[in-house]
Structure formats: structure tokens, C-alpha cells
Amino acid sequence: MLEAARGGDEVVREELAEDIAQRQGDPMLYRAVIQPDAAPPAHTLADAFDLYGREKIDKSQCNGPSAEYP
């Protein structure tokens, strides 16, 4: 991969993307490498679960916005 680094940004991105694909890496990382100027991905179901977990924990500890109404 070091040899590819001497070829410029495009060659480095191609080599890195190929390595990510071979390792079956994160598809979002692959997309970010291939399309560095692309818009960020939309929120995912995992993001919703994380947000729910944080808000539920805050409410149970009486730190959340709805702590007044148990």
C-alpha cells in the first residue's frame, strides 16, 4: 500500500477501498473513501436505538427533559 501512496490521492483511495472491500469492512467507510465529497449518510435504525437508550437512561436518572413526569 505504501507504493500506492506515491501515486496521488486517487490511487491511495482506490487501494484503501480495495483493502476495505477485501476485508469486508464497514460499507459506510468504503463509501466515504470512494466518495469523499458525498453527503453524510442518513440516520440509521442503530442511531435511533442509541438515542432512545440515552434518553431512557436520562429519564430513569431524573436528568432528562421529561424527568418532571415519571
N, CA, C and O atoms as CSV, one atom per row, in Angstrom:
chain,resi,resn,atom,element,x,y,z
A,1,MET,N,N,0.822,-1.182,0.000
A,1,MET,CA,C,0.000,0.000,0.000
A,1,MET,C,C,0.870,1.252,0.000
A,1,MET,O,O,0.458,2.291,-0.515
A,2,LEU,N,N,2.051,1.165,0.564
A,2,LEU,CA,C,2.956,2.308,0.576
A,2,LEU,C,C,3.324,2.751,-0.830
A,2,LEU,O,O,3.440,3.947,-1.098
A,3,GLU,N,N,3.505,1.800,-1.718
A,3,GLU,CA,C,3.840,2.143,-3.090
A,3,GLU,C,C,2.711,2.936,-3.727
A,3,GLU,O,O,2.965,3.855,-4.506
A,4,ALA,N,N,1.476,2.596,-3.410
A,4,ALA,CA,C,0.328,3.306,-3.973
A,4,ALA,C,C,0.260,4.735,-3.463
A,4,ALA,O,O,-0.241,5.621,-4.156
A,5,ALA,N,N,0.760,4.963,-2.254
A,5,ALA,CA,C,0.717,6.307,-1.675
A,5,ALA,C,C,1.519,7.307,-2.500
A,5,ALA,O,O,1.272,8.511,-2.432
A,6,ARG,N,N,2.449,6.826,-3.256
A,6,ARG,CA,C,3.254,7.712,-4.097
A,6,ARG,C,C,2.517,8.106,-5.373
A,6,ARG,O,O,2.984,8.972,-6.113
A,7,GLY,N,N,1.367,7.478,-5.640
A,7,GLY,CA,C,0.645,7.715,-6.880
A,7,GLY,C,C,-0.373,8.833,-6.818
A,7,GLY,O,O,-1.004,9.124,-7.835
A,8,GLY,N,N,-0.559,9.456,-5.710
A,8,GLY,CA,C,-1.537,10.535,-5.581
A,8,GLY,C,C,-2.767,10.094,-4.822
A,8,GLY,O,O,-2.944,8.916,-4.513
A,9,ASP,N,N,-3.614,11.066,-4.529
A,9,ASP,CA,C,-4.804,10.815,-3.709
A,9,ASP,C,C,-5.734,9.777,-4.318
A,9,ASP,O,O,-6.241,8.905,-3.611
A,10,GLU,N,N,-5.961,9.863,-5.618
A,10,GLU,CA,C,-6.898,8.936,-6.262
A,10,GLU,C,C,-6.415,7.493,-6.145
A,10,GLU,O,O,-7.206,6.590,-5.871
A,11,VAL,N,N,-5.126,7.281,-6.352
A,11,VAL,CA,C,-4.570,5.931,-6.263
A,11,VAL,C,C,-4.644,5.427,-4.826
A,11,VAL,O,O,-4.951,4.258,-4.594
A,12,VAL,N,N,-4.369,6.285,-3.876
A,12,VAL,CA,C,-4.436,5.902,-2.462
A,12,VAL,C,C,-5.866,5.515,-2.100
A,12,VAL,O,O,-6.083,4.506,-1.429
A,13,ARG,N,N,-6.849,6.312,-2.541
A,13,ARG,CA,C,-8.251,5.994,-2.257
A,13,ARG,C,C,-8.638,4.647,-2.861
A,13,ARG,O,O,-9.312,3.847,-2.213
A,14,GLU,N,N,-8.215,4.395,-4.096
A,14,GLU,CA,C,-8.543,3.128,-4.747
A,14,GLU,C,C,-7.936,1.945,-3.990
A,14,GLU,O,O,-8.600,0.929,-3.782
A,15,GLU,N,N,-6.687,2.081,-3.585
A,15,GLU,CA,C,-6.020,1.000,-2.840
A,15,GLU,C,C,-6.693,0.771,-1.488
A,15,GLU,O,O,-6.922,-0.369,-1.083
A,16,LEU,N,N,-7.003,1.854,-0.805
A,16,LEU,CA,C,-7.646,1.740,0.506
A,16,LEU,C,C,-9.036,1.124,0.359
A,16,LEU,O,O,-9.417,0.265,1.154
A,17,ALA,N,N,-9.789,1.548,-0.639
A,17,ALA,CA,C,-11.121,0.994,-0.869
A,17,ALA,C,C,-11.037,-0.496,-1.195
A,17,ALA,O,O,-11.850,-1.288,-0.718
A,18,GLU,N,N,-10.074,-0.864,-1.989
A,18,GLU,CA,C,-9.889,-2.280,-2.327
A,18,GLU,C,C,-9.581,-3.091,-1.070
A,18,GLU,O,O,-10.101,-4.194,-0.898
A,19,ASP,N,N,-8.743,-2.550,-0.200
A,19,ASP,CA,C,-8.399,-3.239,1.044
A,19,ASP,C,C,-9.628,-3.380,1.937
A,19,ASP,O,O,-9.842,-4.437,2.531
A,20,ILE,N,N,-10.433,-2.332,2.037
A,20,ILE,CA,C,-11.654,-2.382,2.855
A,20,ILE,C,C,-12.608,-3.443,2.307
A,20,ILE,O,O,-13.198,-4.213,3.065
A,21,ALA,N,N,-12.748,-3.472,0.988
A,21,ALA,CA,C,-13.651,-4.448,0.354
A,21,ALA,C,C,-13.163,-5.877,0.582
A,21,ALA,O,O,-13.964,-6.763,0.878
A,22,GLN,N,N,-11.873,-6.107,0.448
A,22,GLN,CA,C,-11.330,-7.453,0.651
A,22,GLN,C,C,-11.538,-7.937,2.075
A,22,GLN,O,O,-11.769,-9.124,2.304
A,23,ARG,N,N,-11.457,-7.034,3.022
A,23,ARG,CA,C,-11.636,-7.394,4.435
A,23,ARG,C,C,-13.101,-7.386,4.854
A,23,ARG,O,O,-13.428,-7.641,6.014
A,24,GLN,N,N,-13.983,-7.088,3.895
A,24,GLN,CA,C,-15.416,-6.966,4.156
A,24,GLN,C,C,-15.663,-5.969,5.281
A,24,GLN,O,O,-16.401,-6.232,6.231
A,25,GLY,N,N,-15.019,-4.818,5.140
A,25,GLY,CA,C,-15.114,-3.767,6.149
A,25,GLY,C,C,-16.430,-3.017,6.101
A,25,GLY,O,O,-17.347,-3.375,5.363
A,26,ASP,N,N,-16.499,-1.998,6.884
A,26,ASP,CA,C,-17.697,-1.175,7.024
A,26,ASP,C,C,-18.076,-0.543,5.686
A,26,ASP,O,O,-17.259,0.158,5.088
A,27,PRO,N,N,-19.294,-0.775,5.206
A,27,PRO,CA,C,-19.707,-0.208,3.926
A,27,PRO,C,C,-19.738,1.320,3.930
A,27,PRO,O,O,-19.497,1.946,2.898
A,28,MET,N,N,-20.029,1.918,5.075
A,28,MET,CA,C,-20.041,3.383,5.155
A,28,MET,C,C,-18.621,3.940,5.015
A,28,MET,O,O,-18.420,4.986,4.398
A,29,LEU,N,N,-17.649,3.246,5.583
A,29,LEU,CA,C,-16.258,3.655,5.445
A,29,LEU,C,C,-15.825,3.531,3.990
A,29,LEU,O,O,-15.150,4.413,3.459
A,30,TYR,N,N,-16.215,2.437,3.350
A,30,TYR,CA,C,-15.890,2.223,1.941
A,30,TYR,C,C,-16.450,3.370,1.106
A,30,TYR,O,O,-15.750,3.925,0.259
A,31,ARG,N,N,-17.705,3.721,1.344
A,31,ARG,CA,C,-18.337,4.808,0.586
A,31,ARG,C,C,-17.623,6.135,0.829
A,31,ARG,O,O,-17.426,6.918,-0.100
A,32,ALA,N,N,-17.240,6.384,2.070
A,32,ALA,CA,C,-16.551,7.637,2.389
A,32,ALA,C,C,-15.196,7.720,1.689
A,32,ALA,O,O,-14.765,8.805,1.298
A,33,VAL,N,N,-14.527,6.587,1.531
A,33,VAL,CA,C,-13.227,6.574,0.854
A,33,VAL,C,C,-13.416,6.796,-0.644
A,33,VAL,O,O,-12.674,7.563,-1.257
A,34,ILE,N,N,-14.401,6.130,-1.231
A,34,ILE,CA,C,-14.645,6.233,-2.664
A,34,ILE,C,C,-15.212,7.598,-3.032
A,34,ILE,O,O,-14.835,8.164,-4.058
A,35,GLN,N,N,-16.112,8.135,-2.212
A,35,GLN,CA,C,-16.772,9.417,-2.491
A,35,GLN,C,C,-16.558,10.376,-1.324
A,35,GLN,O,O,-17.476,10.601,-0.536
A,36,PRO,N,N,-15.369,10.938,-1.205
A,36,PRO,CA,C,-15.079,11.784,-0.041
A,36,PRO,C,C,-15.930,13.055,0.036
A,36,PRO,O,O,-16.079,13.625,1.116
A,37,ASP,N,N,-16.482,13.502,-1.076
A,37,ASP,CA,C,-17.289,14.725,-1.072
A,37,ASP,C,C,-18.783,14.441,-0.977
A,37,ASP,O,O,-19.586,15.371,-1.047
A,38,ALA,N,N,-19.166,13.197,-0.820
A,38,ALA,CA,C,-20.580,12.824,-0.749
A,38,ALA,C,C,-21.198,13.340,0.549
A,38,ALA,O,O,-20.508,13.591,1.537
A,39,ALA,N,N,-22.496,13.485,0.511
A,39,ALA,CA,C,-23.231,13.909,1.707
A,39,ALA,C,C,-23.127,12.811,2.770
A,39,ALA,O,O,-22.995,11.634,2.435
A,40,PRO,N,N,-23.185,13.188,4.032
A,40,PRO,CA,C,-23.123,12.166,5.088
A,40,PRO,C,C,-24.342,11.254,4.995
A,40,PRO,O,O,-25.384,11.660,4.481
A,41,PRO,N,N,-24.217,10.035,5.484
A,41,PRO,CA,C,-25.335,9.091,5.405
A,41,PRO,C,C,-26.502,9.535,6.284
A,41,PRO,O,O,-26.331,10.267,7.259
A,42,ALA,N,N,-27.688,9.072,5.908
A,42,ALA,CA,C,-28.878,9.358,6.706
A,42,ALA,C,C,-28.785,8.606,8.026
A,42,ALA,O,O,-27.987,7.682,8.181
A,43,HIS,N,N,-29.614,9.021,8.965
A,43,HIS,CA,C,-29.635,8.337,10.253
A,43,HIS,C,C,-30.094,6.895,10.056
A,43,HIS,O,O,-30.896,6.599,9.169
A,44,THR,N,N,-29.581,6.021,10.883
A,44,THR,CA,C,-29.902,4.604,10.776
A,44,THR,C,C,-30.757,4.165,11.960
A,44,THR,O,O,-30.965,4.918,12.912
A,45,LEU,N,N,-31.236,2.958,11.878
A,45,LEU,CA,C,-32.004,2.384,12.980
A,45,LEU,C,C,-31.125,2.270,14.228
A,45,LEU,O,O,-31.601,2.450,15.349
A,46,ALA,N,N,-29.851,1.973,14.026
A,46,ALA,CA,C,-28.920,1.891,15.160
A,46,ALA,C,C,-28.803,3.252,15.848
A,46,ALA,O,O,-28.710,3.318,17.074
A,47,ASP,N,N,-28.806,4.333,15.072
A,47,ASP,CA,C,-28.770,5.674,15.666
A,47,ASP,C,C,-30.007,5.902,16.533
A,47,ASP,O,O,-29.910,6.469,17.622
A,48,ALA,N,N,-31.163,5.462,16.052
A,48,ALA,CA,C,-32.406,5.628,16.816
A,48,ALA,C,C,-32.348,4.848,18.128
A,48,ALA,O,O,-32.772,5.355,19.167
A,49,PHE,N,N,-31.828,3.621,18.088
A,49,PHE,CA,C,-31.697,2.829,19.311
A,49,PHE,C,C,-30.757,3.507,20.306
A,49,PHE,O,O,-31.030,3.531,21.506
A,50,ASP,N,N,-29.657,4.054,19.808
A,50,ASP,CA,C,-28.715,4.750,20.687
A,50,ASP,C,C,-29.361,5.962,21.343
A,50,ASP,O,O,-29.213,6.177,22.546
A,51,LEU,N,N,-30.074,6.745,20.555
A,51,LEU,CA,C,-30.743,7.931,21.086
A,51,LEU,C,C,-31.794,7.532,22.121
A,51,LEU,O,O,-31.885,8.138,23.188
A,52,TYR,N,N,-32.575,6.521,21.802
A,52,TYR,CA,C,-33.586,6.039,22.748
A,52,TYR,C,C,-32.942,5.590,24.051
A,52,TYR,O,O,-33.426,5.914,25.136
A,53,GLY,N,N,-31.856,4.849,23.941
A,53,GLY,CA,C,-31.171,4.371,25.133
A,53,GLY,C,C,-30.663,5.507,26.003
A,53,GLY,O,O,-30.781,5.464,27.228
A,54,ARG,N,N,-30.101,6.518,25.369
A,54,ARG,CA,C,-29.598,7.670,26.131
A,54,ARG,C,C,-30.742,8.410,26.814
A,54,ARG,O,O,-30.629,8.774,27.985
A,55,GLU,N,N,-31.837,8.636,26.103
A,55,GLU,CA,C,-32.957,9.363,26.691
A,55,GLU,C,C,-33.621,8.558,27.797
A,55,GLU,O,O,-34.020,9.124,28.815
A,56,LYS,N,N,-33.745,7.264,27.619
A,56,LYS,CA,C,-34.366,6.418,28.638
A,56,LYS,C,C,-33.499,6.406,29.897
A,56,LYS,O,O,-34.018,6.481,31.011
A,57,ILE,N,N,-32.197,6.314,29.724
A,57,ILE,CA,C,-31.290,6.329,30.868
A,57,ILE,C,C,-31.379,7.675,31.572
A,57,ILE,O,O,-31.412,7.721,32.802
A,58,ASP,N,N,-31.420,8.780,30.817
A,58,ASP,CA,C,-31.534,10.098,31.437
A,58,ASP,C,C,-32.820,10.213,32.256
A,58,ASP,O,O,-32.813,10.753,33.362
A,59,LYS,N,N,-33.930,9.698,31.701
A,59,LYS,CA,C,-35.206,9.793,32.400
A,59,LYS,C,C,-35.179,8.968,33.691
A,59,LYS,O,O,-35.693,9.405,34.721
A,60,SER,N,N,-34.584,7.785,33.631
A,60,SER,CA,C,-34.554,6.944,34.820
A,60,SER,C,C,-33.654,7.532,35.905
A,60,SER,O,O,-33.810,7.213,37.084
A,61,GLN,N,N,-32.725,8.379,35.513
A,61,GLN,CA,C,-31.836,9.018,36.482
A,61,GLN,C,C,-32.330,10.417,36.845
A,61,GLN,O,O,-31.660,11.155,37.567
A,62,CYS,N,N,-33.523,10.773,36.330
A,62,CYS,CA,C,-34.136,12.089,36.571
A,62,CYS,C,C,-33.260,13.222,36.055
A,62,CYS,O,O,-33.198,14.289,36.667
A,63,ASN,N,N,-32.590,12.999,34.942
A,63,ASN,CA,C,-31.780,14.045,34.338
A,63,ASN,C,C,-32.331,14.491,32.988
A,63,ASN,O,O,-31.841,15.461,32.410
A,64,GLY,N,N,-33.332,13.802,32.486
A,64,GLY,CA,C,-33.818,14.070,31.145
A,64,GLY,C,C,-34.823,15.200,31.129
A,64,GLY,O,O,-35.241,15.680,32.182
A,65,PRO,N,N,-35.212,15.626,29.940
A,65,PRO,CA,C,-36.147,16.739,29.801
A,65,PRO,C,C,-37.532,16.413,30.359
A,65,PRO,O,O,-38.259,17.321,30.762
A,66,SER,N,N,-37.907,15.139,30.389
A,66,SER,CA,C,-39.224,14.778,30.896
A,66,SER,C,C,-39.135,14.184,32.300
A,66,SER,O,O,-40.005,13.408,32.694
A,67,ALA,N,N,-38.117,14.529,33.043
A,67,ALA,CA,C,-37.903,13.972,34.382
A,67,ALA,C,C,-39.016,14.408,35.345
A,67,ALA,O,O,-39.248,13.745,36.356
A,68,GLU,N,N,-39.704,15.515,35.041
A,68,GLU,CA,C,-40.753,16.006,35.925
A,68,GLU,C,C,-41.966,15.080,35.902
A,68,GLU,O,O,-42.746,15.044,36.853
A,69,TYR,N,N,-42.121,14.323,34.797
A,69,TYR,CA,C,-43.275,13.458,34.632
A,69,TYR,C,C,-42.818,12.011,34.558
A,69,TYR,O,O,-42.585,11.490,33.467
A,70,PRO,N,N,-42.688,11.356,35.705
A,70,PRO,CA,C,-42.183,9.970,35.709
A,70,PRO,C,C,-43.088,8.984,35.040
A,70,PRO,O,O,-42.772,7.796,34.981
